[in-house]
Amino acid sequence: MCTEQGMNQELKECFDNVRDSVNSALGHYQIWFALRGKGKAIDEYYDDMNDCRYVDFFRAANVAHYKLMFIEAGCVFDTDDRTDRFRRLRDLMNENGLIELSQKFGDSLKPYQTLVSNILTVRSKLIAHKESGVEPPELYQKHGIKPDDIKELLLHLAGLMSELESEVNGGASWSTVGPTERWESATYGLLEVLRKGRNS
């Protein structure tokens, strides 16, 4: 059961793992989108990122953050019963007397069911594996994943995790989970330092 001191150990371990995946997915999304998104850093810092001394880093980083976004988001909604995932987290919430909050979480994610299914499909067929005969453009067109939709889902998940932590910890927090733009801000900060260094 959850006590005044917070979560029981099993629930906390599951919370920690799901929280880490949510934070990682959101971080990878924000860095990738800050670097490549329309109207983002690529417009203002293109010459800095395209410098022959650094361009290979940014090319690799773009691909890595994009793929890891799908990997970590997929971990949150993994279909393997052996894993710590959002479904198991809700089961443990129910076992620990957080039934109403668990139901609220489930209801709030219903509008995202199609998006979650599409993320898992892309992760399985293109990211975690290279399925033969699968054409990436056709898969993306069929499953229609938009960056803004991923952002909305990930920020929503971060908000839910923050709410759970606050509920069982008397409003206090021992972690850094919640809706935030800190990874995007850090990306712009890094690019600004890079520009100053190139121009000095």
N, C-alpha and C positions, 0 to 999 in steps of 0.2 A: 504494500500500500504506500501511497505518497503520504509523507508526514510533514510536520511543520518545518523539518530540516531540509525538505526537498524531495527529489525523486529517489525511489529505491534503486539499487545498483543495476539491475537488469534493464530497467527503463532508461536510466541515465546512459548506459553504454550504447543502447540503441539510439537514443537521442543524439549522443555525441557523433555517432557515425553518420546518421542522416543529416545532422547539422553541417558536418564537414563536407558532405557531398553537395548540399544546397549552396553553401558558401563558395565551394570550388566552382560549381557550375556557373554561379552568378559572376564570380571573378573572371573566369575564362570568357564568358559572354561579353562582359563590359570591356575587357582589354581588346578582344577581337573586334567588337563593333566600333570601339573608339578608333582603332587603327584603320578599319576598312569600310565602315558605314558611310552612307551618303551624307554629306554635310558635316562629317566628323574630321578627325585629324588629317586624313589623307589630303583634304583640300588645303589645309593651312600648312602642313608640315611635309608635303610631298618631296620637296627638294632635300630636306634633311634625311628622310627615310630612304630616299633613292641614292644617297651618297654611296659611291662604290665601296667605301670602307665599312658600311653598315647594312647595305641593302639585303645581303643574304641572311642576316639576322632577322630582319623584319619579315622577309618571305617565309622563313621557317617558323617564326613566331605566329604569323597569321594562321598558318595551317595547323600548328600545334594547338593553339587556343581554341580554334574552331572545333577540332576533333575532340579535345578534352571536354569542351562544353557538352557535347552529346554523350560522352562516356559518363560524366558525373551526373548529368540529368537522368540518364538511364539508370544509374545506381539507385537514385531516389525511388524509382518506380520499378525496380527489378522484379521479374516474375519468378525468380528462384527462391523457394521457401527457406533456403539455408542462409539467406542474406538479411542484414539489417536494412530495411526499406520502409517506406512510408506506411505500407499496409501493416507490417509487423509493429511499427510504432503505435499505430492506432489500436491494434490488438492489446498491446501492453498498457496503453492508456485505459482501455476498458477494464482490464484486470486490476488496475490500480485505482479504480473509482472515478476516473475522469471520463465517464460515459458521455455526458452532454458535450464536453469539449471535443471528444473524438467524433461524435456525430456531426458537430458543427464543421469540423475539418473535412469530413467526408463530403458533406453537402456543398461546401465551398469549392471543392475541386471538381464537382460534376461538370461544370461548363468547360473544363479543360480536358475531358476524357479523349476527345478526338485528337487534340494536339499531343497529348501524352502518348497515345497509340502511334502517331506518326513519328514522334521522336524516337520511340523504341524501334520502329521499323527502319528508319535511316541509320540508327546506331548499329543495328544488327546486320544490315545488308551492305553498308558502305564504310562504316567507321571501325567497328570492332572486327569485322570480317570483310573480305572482298569477294562477294558472291558472284560467281560466273554468270555472264549473260545479263547482268544488271547494268543499265545505262544511267549514270547519275542524273543527267538532265531530266530524263523521263520520270525517275523516281521522285525527284524534287517537285516536278510539275504535278504528279499524281497526289503527292502527300502534302503539298502546299504549306510548307512551314515558313512563316514570316518572322524576321528578327524581332519585331515589336511584340509578337505573340509569345515568343520565348522569354523575352524580358518580363512581360507581364506575369507569366507563370512563375518564373524564378523569384521575382519580388514578392509575389503572393505567398510562395512557400516560405521565404525568409520571414515574412510577417507572422505566419502560423507558428513557426518554430520559436520565434521571440515570444509569442503569446503563451505557448505551452511552458516555456522556461519561467516566465513571469508568474504564471498561475501556480506552479508547484514550488516556487521559491520566494513566495511572499512579496513579489514585485521586484526582487533583487535579480541580479544577473551575474553569472560567472563566465560567460562567454561573449563572443562578439558576433551575434547573429541578428539579422533584422534587415529591413529594406534600406539600402545604402547605395551611393554612387562612388564609393571610395576607390574602387579599382579603376574606374574611368578617370577620376581625378589624379590618381597616381600615374596613369599612362600619360596624361597631358603634362604632368610635372616632369616626368622623365624626358619627354620630347622637348620641353622648354630648356632643360639643362643641356640636352644634346645640341640644340640650336645655338645656345650661348657658347658652347665649347667650339662649335664649328666656326663661329664668327669672331672668336677671340684671337 
